[in-house]
């Protein structure tokens, strides 16, 4: 396993993140490019995560995007984790380079693969907390 992160060098709120990559193929491999709350598990209420692209190595034509957040929709004090997920069919991510992108702004997250929109989340539950970038292979 390996990871690179911008935690110590760059944190941001809103913007565009784009990665051009060829993800590895192979059973047991899980590669990802994602954003994580810069103050995870401290006093921030949402602890959000934006998965720009997750690729499972033995499913080379399937990509995954997700937005994970914590919400108290019924105001009972219990904060369940919500996941909005998008599964997409792409040409073999291990054979070709693809451009994976997310545009994050107030109230909106939009995902793209090769400049084609592949998912969207909108609403007041979209995080306004600083995040940092991670890219990893597990």
Beta strands, then each sheet from edge to edge (+ up, - down):
strand 1: 2-5
strand 2: 15-21
strand 3: 30-37
strand 4: 49-56
strand 5: 62-71
strand 6: 80-89
strand 7: 98-105
strand 8: 108-113
strand 9: 116-122
strand 10: 131-137
sheet 1: 1+ 10- 3+ 4- 5+ 6-
sheet 2: 2+ 7- 8+ 9-
end
